[in-house]
Amino acid sequence: MPLACRRARLPPDANIALRHDALRALHHEQIALLRQWRAAQGRGTDAEAEALLTRLLLTLNGIAGGLSHHRIVARAPGLISGAARRRRR
């Protein structure tokens, strides 16, 4: 891709600042869901705990995606997609 067509990259701190509010909301949602999930497990309500776990994992993926998209979280070598592996060759 020609240099003139590339989009300018913001420094990592600026990227995080832009997404701070969204990530903060996800963090708060994750904490609330974790409390609910632990309570459901303590009550032994498996169906409720399973539903909460699914929502909890979605918040985890959202936070990880928001951070890794901006190169804050390093990718493990074993988790590189096939397309990324082909580009590295």
Secondary structure by P-SEA (a helix, b strand, c coil): cccccccccccaaaaaaaaaaaaaaaaaaaaaaaaaaaaaaaacaaaaaaaaaaaaaaaaaaaaaaaaaacccccccccccaaaaaaac
